[in-house]
């Protein structure tokens, strides 16, 4: 078993009574929460852990390039993240070529993570929008090597369909540029990506407020991933809880609407 293999998590936030919600299945895993959270940019590790628990998330992302992969180092992020509490998803944030992303994906697996990966290949340093061609190239190689790839991409329908075709287990279109907090710039194409793709669609990047998270979920997507909106908030724990409420409530409404139809 992988050193970072995950088990069942529990939440410390019990004051809000959560209604039943069908788990989200991605490949062979099920997740109770529709909110996925990054681990960067927090003031300290204690704040990070409080916010992650307040968010109710089941999956957290970890940048392979930016963290110490030695879990025994108490100042490192991985020392604090219990894989029995959170599903740890390594990502290739900061990679600008397919080759670089592939190399860091292999490094993550060699370091003890399982075969799951959030693939990021950045195309522009200023906006951090993805290089879609390089993303497709890396995705094909990594899928062929047995990785379960969740691919960060832009809001282009054709790219999303091609990522699905090469075998990605989830497609993660951006709402707007990473860290911008602009919310969903093009809701129509997010809806089209969800309508046309069969794999889960997770909106990634640019969600700045709980209302942005609501708008994202209103497009029918399966979940939302965020980092800056929580980590850089004045009160990360309160923001994490607000994001939890927003994503879950809208997921419940979407499920109820689908059942009614």
Buried (B, 14 or more C-beta within 10 A) or exposed (E): EBEBEBEEBEBEBEEEEBEEBEEBEBBEBEBBBBBBBBBBEBEEBEBBBBBBBBBBBBBBBBBBBEBEBEBEEEEBBBBBBEBEBBBBBBBBBBBBBBBBBBBBBBBBBEBBBBBBBBBBBBBEEEBBBBBBEBBBBBBBBBBEEEBBBBBBBBBBBEBBBBBBEBBBBBBBBBBBBBBBBBBBBBBEBBBBBBEEBEBBBBBBBBBBBBEBBBBBBBBBBBBBBBBBBBBBBEEBBEBBBBBBBBBBBBBBEBBEEEEEE
